[in-house]
């Protein structure tokens, strides 16, 4: 079996890719076909003893598109070529759209002017000018038809190949209107020659050139927006490639020389200085440092590295000088594997078959059959050819796919516009369609559920809070570690002036040592405290408690004792818990996916009511976890913001990127949340559900006129009641169905998301000034009177470590001031034991 990749040209929607897929699969010897609308490419697995590349190319051409192989084309040339093809197609479609509008607008004005009493030149008014009036419309219609000839080429070709799609409907409907218009011009000329002015005016009002032109223009507008939305994956891959440095400094014959990254080989000794990017994967053989791997792992806190630790290509060396030995280069690096996963996941995403396209496979041949049978039947019954032809054309005109063609794109257009108003950028109609069926949502932790950067969350101290902050921030100011930034920023926020320090020393993996006014101070983890021989005392339980809640405790000490503990954590966003509860209320299973350790992950999950947690996930494994969920039958949405999320975002049925995330994550996703608010993911899914309902309503209105109108147009009521639907009335019915569809789609402008839960959900931890104090706010349910609030206050006051309790009956808030660390679960269980609920 041979696998071959082809580039495709001319595809604009999922119906196009489906037509290509069906055409190639019919070839005997083809085992598997994967058409990628995003990159305009196709991978085919086939038996080369039975199938040649020319056979596949011919099958694509028979479906109405162009194809060519990609043998022996270098990657950079290929990317440039694919990019140019995509840009040229978009440019060509924009040109078509502009020309279509230039001619359609005056045509529409001219054709509708006499009905709407719009001012028109005298040359187009009156019976004597009917031929000028008609022929001018024909002239204006021709450029629109010519510039959009693709619909006719593809539509009639797919019709002949017995696989009609939306292009077939467009081609048949507009052709019927166009041909009838030409027929009407001949009738007008013929009637003028015989001075039959009644016939002249009848046919002058029965022109449908504007119907053909406007349908083509509106459909092209929708196609243009679709073309702009696709093709982002290739840009994402380019950005991934650009992360890796272009050059590397290696040791050769005892000398430092700079070479291209492509020339690196396994075993090379590479030097990386502070601030530089790591050029490949490897193992440190000399030096200590902290490495910022956030661009790959999504985790905000740099990782301490020393001898024998692994480094990942494209990560950034933050502080120290290191030398490492390359273990993986080129296509074997973690970054390259992520790039490969993005490409594979993109290629494997099956295009959606539009509901209208599925219907058209039955609808188109049925309509043609009805028109043909009706025409022949009336001829057999002895009626004139003109009568029979009018019947046939009426059937085709009333079945013109204006409403059917507008049913989906109008709802999508209004829906995406409404999404943009709410800070939700939906990059394709497919994403908006799929989102309504999501039953599982996977959430990255850092930057998605949490803020994405560490901040100070708790301060326990024997000193005044400001004094401890001043001491800690003065020492941390000289450190480049993000945890240090959190403390320094906290001091700035509290307008605390820092003091000068002397003899600053970084203790690798432990913390910092510095002198202030000839007195030695330390700040770091509990290992540092143990090494200095200082007794931890009451701070030991505080440190362990903070660690269990997913926070990083840092002890501030002098040479004799611990002066206090400052806890730093990547805190949960204010709306994350509400968003998760709303998703669960909608029947969606919520999964948290993170590279964090199990302890930290579970601590975060407990705070936000997430029951399913997948922790300790390597960057390249996130896509695999999403695939596992899909393999179990789940329809999965992935929400993330890091580069390591890109493969998972593409693999998911719907990829949702946090707007503040990386460009790669944003370009790999289908939906962008501009405000980086998880509540917008809830809004996006609710909007999708509303749009799908609207589309189904639109399709109902589009077809109800056909169901009623086609039999009448075919003349079933003529013999019994003398009722015949002439082409003018058929066109009117067709227009009315379009008005209904557009009006119904416009209702989406009034879309408002519905939420069950209050936005005051998270227990809020506040730093308070004073000694060894902390404040928690808990929302209590079930309180109805002063006795209730007193009972809650009394119960909480009896808990060890609680200094003060204040209960507000109106807001349902129990404000608890602590003088030592107390787990939230202890306070919540105390409230439950006295008969009340915790509002989540």
Number of C-alpha atoms within 10 A of each C-alpha: 12 12 13 15 17 20 21 25 19 17 22 21 22 22 22 22 29 24 22 26 22 15 21 24 18 12 15 11 16 19 16 13 19 22 28 24 25 23 21 22 22 22 17 22 16 23 15 13 9 11 15 12 17 12 13 24 20 16 22 23 18 19 27 22 21 18 21 17 17 14 9 7 11 10 10 10 10 14 16 12 14 20 16 12 18 21 15 12 19 19 15 13 22 19 12 21 23 15 16 26 19 15 21 27 15 16 23 18 15 22 22 14 16 15 9 9 8 10 10 12 7 8 11 19 14 11 15 14 14 23 22 16 21 25 17 15 24 21 13 22 25 16 18 24 22 13 17 22 14 16 24 20 16 24 24 22 19 21 20 13 12 11 20 26 27 25 26 26 29 24 25 24 24 29 19 24 27 24 16 23 24 18 13 24 24 14 18 23 16 14 17 18 10 8 11 13 15 13 16 24 17 14 23 24 17 20 26 27 30 27 25 27 29 22 21 26 25 20 21 21 20 20 19 21 19 19 23 19 15 19 20 18 23 20 16 23 21 14 17 23 15 11 16 18 17 13 16 22 21 21 14 12 7 7 9 14 13 14 13 12 17 13 10 21 15 14 14 17 21 26 22 19 17 15 14 17 23 24 30 31 24 26 23 23 17 14 13 19 22 22 24 26 21 19 20 24 21 26 22 19 19 20 18 17 21 20 15 13 13 16 25 22 24 25 25 23 24 21 19 16 17 20 21 26 23 24 18 19 22 19 12 12 20 22 26 19 16 24 24 15 21 26 19 14 19 22 22 14 17 15 19 16 16 18 12 20 22 14 15 22 18 13 18 23 15 12 22 16 13 19 25 19 14 23 24 17 14 19 16 11 9 9 13 12 13 11 13 24 19 20 27 28 25 30 32 29 33 30 32 30 29 27 27 27 25 25 28 25 22 25 30 26 18 18 28 24 17 21 24 15 11 17 19 26 21 24 20 18 24 20 19 25 21 19 26 20 19 17 18 21 27 28 23 24 26 25 25 25 28 20 20 23 18 22 22 25 22 24 25 28 24 15 14 14 20 18 13 22 26 22 22 28 26 23 28 25 17 16 19 13 19 18 24 23 20 22 26 26 17 18 22 15 9 12 11 17 13 17 12 11 18 14 10 17 15 15 13 13 17 18 21 22 21 20 17 16 9 10 11 17 22 27 29 23 19 21 13 21 23 11 9 15 12 16 13 16 10 11 20 13 14 20 23 15 16 23 17 17 20 23 25 25 25 24 29 24 24 18 13 12 17 22 18 25 28 25 25 24 24 26 20 20 17 19 20 21 26 24 23 25 22 20 23 17 13 15 12 19 19 22 19 22 25 25 20 19 13 16 14 17 22 22 16 24 21 13 16 22 15 18 12 14 19 19 18 14 17 14 23 21 18 25 23 15 17 26 19 12 16 16 10 8 10 18 21 27 29 29 32 31 31 27 28 29 34 37 31 33 34 30 31 26 25 27 29 33 33 27 23 19 22 20 19 25 31 29 24 29 32 29 27 31 26 18 14 22 23 25 20 22 25 21 23 28 22 19 25 24 18 18 26 21 14 24 25 16 18 27 22 17 22 26 18 13 19 23 12 11 21 24 16 20 31 28 25 16 14 13 9 8 9 9 13 19 24 23 25 18 17 26 23 14 20 24 17 16 27 23 16 17 28 19 14 18 25 17 13 21 14 7 16 13 13 10 17 10 15 11 15 16 20 20 18 13 13 16 16 15 14 16 16 20 23 24 19 19 21 24 20 23 17 13 19 11 10 11 10 17 20 16 17 23 20 14 15 26 19 13 14 12 15 20 17 15 20 18 22 16 17 9 9 19 20 21 19 20 20 20 17 19 22 19 13 14 11 12 18 17 14 16 22 15 11 14 13 18 16 15 17 20
